[in-house]
Structure formats: structure tokens, C-alpha cells
Amino acid sequence: MLVSIEAMKMETALHADRDGVIKEVHVKAGDQIDAKDLLVVFED
């Protein structure tokens, strides 16, 4: 699991579709996000 997001008391787990190394994380716990926000970046 990469991240878990919560909206209106419903939790959604986001999973990667491949193995890899995370290069950057653009959010922290408690941040509000919008649809299509960039959350993490994988290394190439």
C-alpha cells in the first residue's frame, strides 16, 4: 500500500501497480487533497 486517504469517513487504500522506489512524497498526514493531486513520485 502506498497511501491511505479518507473522505467523508470512508477510507481508501492506494496501491502501486508495480514495484519501485519512492523518490518524493508530496503530502503529509492530515493534508487535504483534491482529485488528480500528485501524491508520490517514483524513481525512474
PDBQT receptor file of N, H, CA, C and O in Angstrom, charges set to zero:
ATOM      1  N   MET A   1       0.855  -1.175   0.000  1.00  0.00    +0.000 N 
ATOM      2  CA  MET A   1       0.000   0.000   0.000  1.00  0.00    +0.000 C 
ATOM      3  C   MET A   1       0.899   1.235   0.000  1.00  0.00    +0.000 C 
ATOM      4  O   MET A   1       1.866   1.317   0.757  1.00  0.00    +0.000 OA
ATOM      5  N   LEU A   2       0.566   2.183  -0.854  1.00  0.00    +0.000 N 
ATOM      6  H   LEU A   2      -0.220   2.117  -1.469  1.00  0.00    +0.000 HD
ATOM      7  CA  LEU A   2       1.312   3.447  -0.904  1.00  0.00    +0.000 C 
ATOM      8  C   LEU A   2       0.793   4.440   0.113  1.00  0.00    +0.000 C 
ATOM      9  O   LEU A   2       1.541   4.898   0.978  1.00  0.00    +0.000 OA
ATOM     10  N   VAL A   3      -0.475   4.773   0.016  1.00  0.00    +0.000 N 
ATOM     11  H   VAL A   3      -1.082   4.401  -0.686  1.00  0.00    +0.000 HD
ATOM     12  CA  VAL A   3      -1.092   5.741   0.920  1.00  0.00    +0.000 C 
ATOM     13  C   VAL A   3      -2.530   5.328   1.193  1.00  0.00    +0.000 C 
ATOM     14  O   VAL A   3      -3.126   4.536   0.464  1.00  0.00    +0.000 OA
ATOM     15  N   SER A   4      -3.054   5.880   2.246  1.00  0.00    +0.000 N 
ATOM     16  H   SER A   4      -2.570   6.524   2.838  1.00  0.00    +0.000 HD
ATOM     17  CA  SER A   4      -4.452   5.679   2.590  1.00  0.00    +0.000 C 
ATOM     18  C   SER A   4      -5.093   7.059   2.671  1.00  0.00    +0.000 C 
ATOM     19  O   SER A   4      -4.578   7.941   3.359  1.00  0.00    +0.000 OA
ATOM     20  N   ILE A   5      -6.205   7.253   1.979  1.00  0.00    +0.000 N 
ATOM     21  H   ILE A   5      -6.623   6.537   1.420  1.00  0.00    +0.000 HD
ATOM     22  CA  ILE A   5      -6.892   8.540   2.025  1.00  0.00    +0.000 C 
ATOM     23  C   ILE A   5      -8.287   8.341   2.617  1.00  0.00    +0.000 C 
ATOM     24  O   ILE A   5      -8.888   7.274   2.492  1.00  0.00    +0.000 OA
ATOM     25  N   GLU A   6      -8.778   9.385   3.258  1.00  0.00    +0.000 N 
ATOM     26  H   GLU A   6      -8.290  10.252   3.360  1.00  0.00    +0.000 HD
ATOM     27  CA  GLU A   6     -10.084   9.324   3.889  1.00  0.00    +0.000 C 
ATOM     28  C   GLU A   6     -10.928  10.487   3.396  1.00  0.00    +0.000 C 
ATOM     29  O   GLU A   6     -10.476  11.631   3.351  1.00  0.00    +0.000 OA
ATOM     30  N   ALA A   7     -12.164  10.170   3.026  1.00  0.00    +0.000 N 
ATOM     31  H   ALA A   7     -12.531   9.240   3.062  1.00  0.00    +0.000 HD
ATOM     32  CA  ALA A   7     -13.114  11.198   2.613  1.00  0.00    +0.000 C 
ATOM     33  C   ALA A   7     -14.482  10.843   3.168  1.00  0.00    +0.000 C 
ATOM     34  O   ALA A   7     -14.981   9.738   2.955  1.00  0.00    +0.000 OA
ATOM     35  N   MET A   8     -15.072  11.762   3.865  1.00  0.00    +0.000 N 
ATOM     36  H   MET A   8     -14.666  12.659   4.039  1.00  0.00    +0.000 HD
ATOM     37  CA  MET A   8     -16.399  11.565   4.447  1.00  0.00    +0.000 C 
ATOM     38  C   MET A   8     -16.469  10.260   5.235  1.00  0.00    +0.000 C 
ATOM     39  O   MET A   8     -17.417   9.486   5.098  1.00  0.00    +0.000 OA
ATOM     40  N   LYS A   9     -15.457  10.031   6.055  1.00  0.00    +0.000 N 
ATOM     41  H   LYS A   9     -14.686  10.659   6.165  1.00  0.00    +0.000 HD
ATOM     42  CA  LYS A   9     -15.345   8.871   6.948  1.00  0.00    +0.000 C 
ATOM     43  C   LYS A   9     -15.196   7.537   6.212  1.00  0.00    +0.000 C 
ATOM     44  O   LYS A   9     -15.360   6.480   6.822  1.00  0.00    +0.000 OA
ATOM     45  N   MET A  10     -14.888   7.570   4.908  1.00  0.00    +0.000 N 
ATOM     46  H   MET A  10     -14.755   8.429   4.413  1.00  0.00    +0.000 HD
ATOM     47  CA  MET A  10     -14.609   6.351   4.156  1.00  0.00    +0.000 C 
ATOM     48  C   MET A  10     -13.128   6.352   3.809  1.00  0.00    +0.000 C 
ATOM     49  O   MET A  10     -12.606   7.343   3.299  1.00  0.00    +0.000 OA
ATOM     50  N   GLU A  11     -12.462   5.257   4.081  1.00  0.00    +0.000 N 
ATOM     51  H   GLU A  11     -12.886   4.452   4.495  1.00  0.00    +0.000 HD
ATOM     52  CA  GLU A  11     -11.024   5.146   3.843  1.00  0.00    +0.000 C 
ATOM     53  C   GLU A  11     -10.753   4.363   2.559  1.00  0.00    +0.000 C 
ATOM     54  O   GLU A  11     -11.388   3.340   2.301  1.00  0.00    +0.000 OA
ATOM     55  N   THR A  12      -9.806   4.850   1.759  1.00  0.00    +0.000 N 
ATOM     56  H   THR A  12      -9.290   5.680   1.969  1.00  0.00    +0.000 HD
ATOM     57  CA  THR A  12      -9.413   4.185   0.525  1.00  0.00    +0.000 C 
ATOM     58  C   THR A  12      -7.915   3.976   0.527  1.00  0.00    +0.000 C 
ATOM     59  O   THR A  12      -7.160   4.923   0.748  1.00  0.00    +0.000 OA
ATOM     60  N   ALA A  13      -7.470   2.756   0.287  1.00  0.00    +0.000 N 
ATOM     61  H   ALA A  13      -8.084   1.987   0.108  1.00  0.00    +0.000 HD
ATOM     62  CA  ALA A  13      -6.050   2.441   0.214  1.00  0.00    +0.000 C 
ATOM     63  C   ALA A  13      -5.611   2.479  -1.243  1.00  0.00    +0.000 C 
ATOM     64  O   ALA A  13      -6.268   1.897  -2.107  1.00  0.00    +0.000 OA
ATOM     65  N   LEU A  14      -4.508   3.159  -1.519  1.00  0.00    +0.000 N 
ATOM     66  H   LEU A  14      -3.974   3.632  -0.817  1.00  0.00    +0.000 HD
ATOM     67  CA  LEU A  14      -3.965   3.232  -2.874  1.00  0.00    +0.000 C 
ATOM     68  C   LEU A  14      -2.747   2.331  -2.964  1.00  0.00    +0.000 C 
ATOM     69  O   LEU A  14      -1.844   2.402  -2.130  1.00  0.00    +0.000 OA
ATOM     70  N   HIS A  15      -2.730   1.483  -3.983  1.00  0.00    +0.000 N 
ATOM     71  H   HIS A  15      -3.463   1.426  -4.661  1.00  0.00    +0.000 HD
ATOM     72  CA  HIS A  15      -1.654   0.518  -4.182  1.00  0.00    +0.000 C 
ATOM     73  C   HIS A  15      -0.905   0.826  -5.475  1.00  0.00    +0.000 C 
ATOM     74  O   HIS A  15      -1.475   1.371  -6.421  1.00  0.00    +0.000 OA
ATOM     75  N   ALA A  16       0.363   0.474  -5.503  1.00  0.00    +0.000 N 
ATOM     76  H   ALA A  16       0.826   0.031  -4.736  1.00  0.00    +0.000 HD
ATOM     77  CA  ALA A  16       1.171   0.652  -6.710  1.00  0.00    +0.000 C 
ATOM     78  C   ALA A  16       0.904  -0.499  -7.666  1.00  0.00    +0.000 C 
ATOM     79  O   ALA A  16       0.652  -1.623  -7.232  1.00  0.00    +0.000 OA
ATOM     80  N   ASP A  17       0.957  -0.225  -8.964  1.00  0.00    +0.000 N 
ATOM     81  H   ASP A  17       1.162   0.688  -9.316  1.00  0.00    +0.000 HD
ATOM     82  CA  ASP A  17       0.756  -1.285  -9.942  1.00  0.00    +0.000 C 
ATOM     83  C   ASP A  17       2.068  -1.971 -10.324  1.00  0.00    +0.000 C 
ATOM     84  O   ASP A  17       2.084  -2.881 -11.153  1.00  0.00    +0.000 OA
ATOM     85  N   ARG A  18       3.169  -1.521  -9.709  1.00  0.00    +0.000 N 
ATOM     86  H   ARG A  18       3.156  -0.782  -9.036  1.00  0.00    +0.000 HD
ATOM     87  CA  ARG A  18       4.477  -2.142  -9.957  1.00  0.00    +0.000 C 
ATOM     88  C   ARG A  18       5.380  -1.896  -8.755  1.00  0.00    +0.000 C 
ATOM     89  O   ARG A  18       5.109  -1.009  -7.946  1.00  0.00    +0.000 OA
ATOM     90  N   ASP A  19       6.441  -2.667  -8.634  1.00  0.00    +0.000 N 
ATOM     91  H   ASP A  19       6.662  -3.388  -9.291  1.00  0.00    +0.000 HD
ATOM     92  CA  ASP A  19       7.429  -2.429  -7.587  1.00  0.00    +0.000 C 
ATOM     93  C   ASP A  19       8.268  -1.224  -7.964  1.00  0.00    +0.000 C 
ATOM     94  O   ASP A  19       8.433  -0.933  -9.149  1.00  0.00    +0.000 OA
ATOM     95  N   GLY A  20       8.793  -0.528  -6.995  1.00  0.00    +0.000 N 
ATOM     96  H   GLY A  20       8.659  -0.764  -6.032  1.00  0.00    +0.000 HD
ATOM     97  CA  GLY A  20       9.638   0.619  -7.279  1.00  0.00    +0.000 C 
ATOM     98  C   GLY A  20      10.085   1.302  -6.012  1.00  0.00    +0.000 C 
ATOM     99  O   GLY A  20       9.775   0.869  -4.903  1.00  0.00    +0.000 OA
ATOM    100  N   VAL A  21      10.824   2.383  -6.199  1.00  0.00    +0.000 N 
ATOM    101  H   VAL A  21      11.076   2.736  -7.100  1.00  0.00    +0.000 HD
ATOM    102  CA  VAL A  21      11.334   3.173  -5.093  1.00  0.00    +0.000 C 
ATOM    103  C   VAL A  21      10.694   4.560  -5.167  1.00  0.00    +0.000 C 
ATOM    104  O   VAL A  21      10.667   5.186  -6.226  1.00  0.00    +0.000 OA
ATOM    105  N   ILE A  22      10.188   5.023  -4.046  1.00  0.00    +0.000 N 
ATOM    106  H   ILE A  22      10.210   4.514  -3.185  1.00  0.00    +0.000 HD
ATOM    107  CA  ILE A  22       9.579   6.344  -3.988  1.00  0.00    +0.000 C 
ATOM    108  C   ILE A  22      10.671   7.402  -3.964  1.00  0.00    +0.000 C 
ATOM    109  O   ILE A  22      11.584   7.345  -3.140  1.00  0.00    +0.000 OA
ATOM    110  N   LYS A  23      10.572   8.366  -4.872  1.00  0.00    +0.000 N 
ATOM    111  H   LYS A  23       9.831   8.411  -5.541  1.00  0.00    +0.000 HD
ATOM    112  CA  LYS A  23      11.545   9.456  -4.963  1.00  0.00    +0.000 C 
ATOM    113  C   LYS A  23      11.095  10.653  -4.127  1.00  0.00    +0.000 C 
ATOM    114  O   LYS A  23      11.902  11.259  -3.422  1.00  0.00    +0.000 OA
ATOM    115  N   GLU A  24       9.823  10.988  -4.206  1.00  0.00    +0.000 N 
ATOM    116  H   GLU A  24       9.168  10.496  -4.779  1.00  0.00    +0.000 HD
ATOM    117  CA  GLU A  24       9.283  12.150  -3.492  1.00  0.00    +0.000 C 
ATOM    118  C   GLU A  24       7.891  11.839  -2.959  1.00  0.00    +0.000 C 
ATOM    119  O   GLU A  24       7.126  11.099  -3.578  1.00  0.00    +0.000 OA
ATOM    120  N   VAL A  25       7.576  12.414  -1.804  1.00  0.00    +0.000 N 
ATOM    121  H   VAL A  25       8.198  13.015  -1.302  1.00  0.00    +0.000 HD
ATOM    122  CA  VAL A  25       6.228  12.357  -1.242  1.00  0.00    +0.000 C 
ATOM    123  C   VAL A  25       5.747  13.798  -1.139  1.00  0.00    +0.000 C 
ATOM    124  O   VAL A  25       6.389  14.621  -0.486  1.00  0.00    +0.000 OA
ATOM    125  N   HIS A  26       4.629  14.107  -1.774  1.00  0.00    +0.000 N 
ATOM    126  H   HIS A  26       4.108  13.439  -2.305  1.00  0.00    +0.000 HD
ATOM    127  CA  HIS A  26       4.143  15.479  -1.854  1.00  0.00    +0.000 C 
ATOM    128  C   HIS A  26       3.057  15.810  -0.831  1.00  0.00    +0.000 C 
ATOM    129  O   HIS A  26       2.519  16.917  -0.844  1.00  0.00    +0.000 OA
ATOM    130  N   VAL A  27       2.733  14.880   0.044  1.00  0.00    +0.000 N 
ATOM    131  H   VAL A  27       3.170  13.980   0.054  1.00  0.00    +0.000 HD
ATOM    132  CA  VAL A  27       1.698  15.105   1.059  1.00  0.00    +0.000 C 
ATOM    133  C   VAL A  27       2.183  14.575   2.396  1.00  0.00    +0.000 C 
ATOM    134  O   VAL A  27       3.120  13.780   2.470  1.00  0.00    +0.000 OA
ATOM    135  N   LYS A  28       1.521  15.033   3.453  1.00  0.00    +0.000 N 
ATOM    136  H   LYS A  28       0.759  15.679   3.393  1.00  0.00    +0.000 HD
ATOM    137  CA  LYS A  28       1.805  14.500   4.789  1.00  0.00    +0.000 C 
ATOM    138  C   LYS A  28       0.472  14.202   5.471  1.00  0.00    +0.000 C 
ATOM    139  O   LYS A  28      -0.578  14.657   5.016  1.00  0.00    +0.000 OA
ATOM    140  N   ALA A  29       0.514  13.461   6.532  1.00  0.00    +0.000 N 
ATOM    141  H   ALA A  29       1.367  13.092   6.902  1.00  0.00    +0.000 HD
ATOM    142  CA  ALA A  29      -0.707  13.096   7.255  1.00  0.00    +0.000 C 
ATOM    143  C   ALA A  29      -1.492  14.345   7.622  1.00  0.00    +0.000 C 
ATOM    144  O   ALA A  29      -0.941  15.313   8.146  1.00  0.00    +0.000 OA
ATOM    145  N   GLY A  30      -2.788  14.304   7.336  1.00  0.00    +0.000 N 
ATOM    146  H   GLY A  30      -3.235  13.518   6.910  1.00  0.00    +0.000 HD
ATOM    147  CA  GLY A  30      -3.668  15.408   7.671  1.00  0.00    +0.000 C 
ATOM    148  C   GLY A  30      -3.877  16.412   6.548  1.00  0.00    +0.000 C 
ATOM    149  O   GLY A  30      -4.772  17.252   6.643  1.00  0.00    +0.000 OA
ATOM    150  N   ASP A  31      -3.072  16.349   5.477  1.00  0.00    +0.000 N 
ATOM    151  H   ASP A  31      -2.346  15.666   5.400  1.00  0.00    +0.000 HD
ATOM    152  CA  ASP A  31      -3.240  17.259   4.344  1.00  0.00    +0.000 C 
ATOM    153  C   ASP A  31      -4.567  16.998   3.642  1.00  0.00    +0.000 C 
ATOM    154  O   ASP A  31      -5.023  15.857   3.558  1.00  0.00    +0.000 OA
ATOM    155  N   GLN A  32      -5.180  18.063   3.142  1.00  0.00    +0.000 N 
ATOM    156  H   GLN A  32      -4.810  18.989   3.210  1.00  0.00    +0.000 HD
ATOM    157  CA  GLN A  32      -6.361  17.914   2.300  1.00  0.00    +0.000 C 
ATOM    158  C   GLN A  32      -5.883  17.830   0.859  1.00  0.00    +0.000 C 
ATOM    159  O   GLN A  32      -5.005  18.586   0.443  1.00  0.00    +0.000 OA
ATOM    160  N   ILE A  33      -6.456  16.921   0.108  1.00  0.00    +0.000 N 
ATOM    161  H   ILE A  33      -7.169  16.307   0.446  1.00  0.00    +0.000 HD
ATOM    162  CA  ILE A  33      -6.065  16.741  -1.286  1.00  0.00    +0.000 C 
ATOM    163  C   ILE A  33      -7.294  16.852  -2.177  1.00  0.00    +0.000 C 
ATOM    164  O   ILE A  33      -8.427  16.677  -1.729  1.00  0.00    +0.000 OA
ATOM    165  N   ASP A  34      -7.045  17.144  -3.437  1.00  0.00    +0.000 N 
ATOM    166  H   ASP A  34      -6.125  17.286  -3.801  1.00  0.00    +0.000 HD
ATOM    167  CA  ASP A  34      -8.105  17.203  -4.437  1.00  0.00    +0.000 C 
ATOM    168  C   ASP A  34      -7.885  16.100  -5.457  1.00  0.00    +0.000 C 
ATOM    169  O   ASP A  34      -6.803  15.517  -5.530  1.00  0.00    +0.000 OA
ATOM    170  N   ALA A  35      -8.904  15.818  -6.236  1.00  0.00    +0.000 N 
ATOM    171  H   ALA A  35      -9.783  16.292  -6.177  1.00  0.00    +0.000 HD
ATOM    172  CA  ALA A  35      -8.779  14.840  -7.315  1.00  0.00    +0.000 C 
ATOM    173  C   ALA A  35      -7.636  15.257  -8.229  1.00  0.00    +0.000 C 
ATOM    174  O   ALA A  35      -7.472  16.439  -8.530  1.00  0.00    +0.000 OA
ATOM    175  N   LYS A  36      -6.861  14.300  -8.662  1.00  0.00    +0.000 N 
ATOM    176  H   LYS A  36      -6.994  13.340  -8.418  1.00  0.00    +0.000 HD
ATOM    177  CA  LYS A  36      -5.726  14.484  -9.571  1.00  0.00    +0.000 C 
ATOM    178  C   LYS A  36      -4.515  15.159  -8.937  1.00  0.00    +0.000 C 
ATOM    179  O   LYS A  36      -3.574  15.496  -9.656  1.00  0.00    +0.000 OA
ATOM    180  N   ASP A  37      -4.498  15.372  -7.613  1.00  0.00    +0.000 N 
ATOM    181  H   ASP A  37      -5.262  15.098  -7.029  1.00  0.00    +0.000 HD
ATOM    182  CA  ASP A  37      -3.294  15.877  -6.951  1.00  0.00    +0.000 C 
ATOM    183  C   ASP A  37      -2.196  14.824  -7.029  1.00  0.00    +0.000 C 
ATOM    184  O   ASP A  37      -2.468  13.627  -6.929  1.00  0.00    +0.000 OA
ATOM    185  N   LEU A  38      -0.968  15.268  -7.207  1.00  0.00    +0.000 N 
ATOM    186  H   LEU A  38      -0.748  16.240  -7.289  1.00  0.00    +0.000 HD
ATOM    187  CA  LEU A  38       0.183  14.371  -7.224  1.00  0.00    +0.000 C 
ATOM    188  C   LEU A  38       0.561  14.065  -5.780  1.00  0.00    +0.000 C 
ATOM    189  O   LEU A  38       0.839  14.977  -5.001  1.00  0.00    +0.000 OA
ATOM    190  N   LEU A  39       0.573  12.774  -5.419  1.00  0.00    +0.000 N 
ATOM    191  H   LEU A  39       0.348  12.033  -6.052  1.00  0.00    +0.000 HD
ATOM    192  CA  LEU A  39       0.849  12.383  -4.040  1.00  0.00    +0.000 C 
ATOM    193  C   LEU A  39       2.278  11.881  -3.876  1.00  0.00    +0.000 C 
ATOM    194  O   LEU A  39       2.978  12.295  -2.953  1.00  0.00    +0.000 OA
ATOM    195  N   VAL A  40       2.715  10.994  -4.761  1.00  0.00    +0.000 N 
ATOM    196  H   VAL A  40       2.146  10.657  -5.511  1.00  0.00    +0.000 HD
ATOM    197  CA  VAL A  40       4.071  10.436  -4.697  1.00  0.00    +0.000 C 
ATOM    198  C   VAL A  40       4.667  10.372  -6.093  1.00  0.00    +0.000 C 
ATOM    199  O   VAL A  40       3.953  10.362  -7.096  1.00  0.00    +0.000 OA
ATOM    200  N   VAL A  41       6.008  10.328  -6.134  1.00  0.00    +0.000 N 
ATOM    201  H   VAL A  41       6.589  10.336  -5.320  1.00  0.00    +0.000 HD
ATOM    202  CA  VAL A  41       6.744  10.209  -7.397  1.00  0.00    +0.000 C 
ATOM    203  C   VAL A  41       7.680   9.018  -7.282  1.00  0.00    +0.000 C 
ATOM    204  O   VAL A  41       8.411   8.892  -6.300  1.00  0.00    +0.000 OA
ATOM    205  N   PHE A  42       7.661   8.142  -8.285  1.00  0.00    +0.000 N 
ATOM    206  H   PHE A  42       7.067   8.245  -9.083  1.00  0.00    +0.000 HD
ATOM    207  CA  PHE A  42       8.565   7.006  -8.324  1.00  0.00    +0.000 C 
ATOM    208  C   PHE A  42       9.883   7.403  -8.978  1.00  0.00    +0.000 C 
ATOM    209  O   PHE A  42       9.906   8.283  -9.839  1.00  0.00    +0.000 OA
ATOM    210  N   GLU A  43      10.982   6.760  -8.578  1.00  0.00    +0.000 N 
ATOM    211  H   GLU A  43      10.963   6.046  -7.879  1.00  0.00    +0.000 HD
ATOM    212  CA  GLU A  43      12.243   6.922  -9.290  1.00  0.00    +0.000 C 
ATOM    213  C   GLU A  43      12.117   6.236 -10.640  1.00  0.00    +0.000 C 
ATOM    214  O   GLU A  43      11.363   5.274 -10.783  1.00  0.00    +0.000 OA
ATOM    215  N   ASP A  44      12.851   6.727 -11.630  1.00  0.00    +0.000 N 
ATOM    216  H   ASP A  44      13.464   7.509 -11.514  1.00  0.00    +0.000 HD
ATOM    217  CA  ASP A  44      12.837   6.110 -12.974  1.00  0.00    +0.000 C 
ATOM    218  C   ASP A  44      13.662   4.851 -13.007  1.00  0.00    +0.000 C 
ATOM    219  O   ASP A  44      13.761   4.206 -14.050  1.00  0.00    +0.000 OA
TER     220      ASP A  44
